[in-house]
Amino acid sequence: MKKIEAFIRPEKLNMTQDSLKEAGCECLTVSEVKGHGHQKGVSEVWKGKKFNVDLLPKVKIEIVVPDEDLDKTVQTIMEVSQTGSIGDGKIFVYDVMNAYRVRTGEQGDTAV
């Protein structure tokens, strides 16, 4: 099993979620987060004054998938979330040693 953490633009969430559902991935967790990558934020002008916004709003999507669904899931996120501009986000993949379903006690792939 693999855990996918994808940090994407908030405006891409609905399209990404719909595409993941079409690809067969219905279980996910979404969190609103703030952060920055290499761009270190943006400069904006408000009421004639320039200021820096260091932490930009992002959405973090967490998904645990069987190994065989990893590539399809990552490709789906990338295709829908990509704008070609700085700040499109990042995707991280981790190994998951085990998963447990609290209600039934199932473990492994069947718990996901």
N, C-alpha and C positions, 0 to 999 in steps of 0.2 A: 504494500500500500504506500501511497505517496500523499503528502500534504502539499497543496498549492496555496501560496499566499500571493495574491495579485493586488498591487496598488495601482489604481486607475483614476482617471478624471471622474468627478461625481456625475457629470452630465452623460457619461457613457454607461452608467450602472444599469438602467432599464434595458437598453439594447443588449448589453452583455448578459444580463440575467435571462432575457428571452432566448438568446442564442444558445446559452448553456442548457436551458430546459429543452430546446429542440434537439440538442446533441445528446440528450439522455441524462444530463446531470441536474437532478432536481434538489439535492441537498447541499446547502451552502450557508455560510454565516457572513453577514455584512456588517462592517463597522465604519463609522465616520472617523477619520483620523486627520492629522495635520503633520506636514513634514516638508522636507525639501531634498532634492538630489544635488546633482552637480551645478544646477543653475543658481542655487543659494537664494531662492525667492525671486521676487519681482519688485521693480520700482513703479510706484503709481503716483498720480497727482490728484490731490483732493483740495478743493477751495484754493487753488493756486500754490499749494505747498507740496513739495515732493517728499515722499516717504517710502521706506522699504518694508515690504511684507516678507518676512523670513520664512514663516510656516504657511504653506499653501494647503487648502483643503483637498483631501483625497479620500477615496473609498478603498477599504481593504476587504477583499473577498477571500474567504478561507474555505477550501474544499478538500476533502479526503476522497481519493479515488483508487480503484485497483490499478496495479501497475500497467495493465494493458490499455487503460483509458487515459493515461497521462498525456501522451502526445496530442490526442484529439482534443482534450480539454484545454491544454495550453494554447494550441493553435486557434481554437474558438475564441479564447480571451484576446489573443493578440490581434486577430483579424478584425474584431469588432471594436476594440479599444484604441487602435492605432490611428493617430491623426497625422503623424509625420513631424510633429512639432516637439520641441523640448517640453518635458513635463507629462509625457504620455504615461509614464509609470514604469514599474518593474514587476517581474514575476520571479518568485523564489520557490524552489521545490525541495522538500525534506522527505527523508525516509520515516515511515511510521512503523514502529515495532509491533504494535497491537492496538486494537480498538475494542471497547466493551459497550454493549447496549445495557444501560442501567435497568430498564424495565424487565428484560427477559434474561439477562446474563449471557447472551450470545457474545461471541468474540471473534476477532479476525474479520475477514471480508464480509461475512454475513451480518456483522454489526454495523457496517457502513451503509 
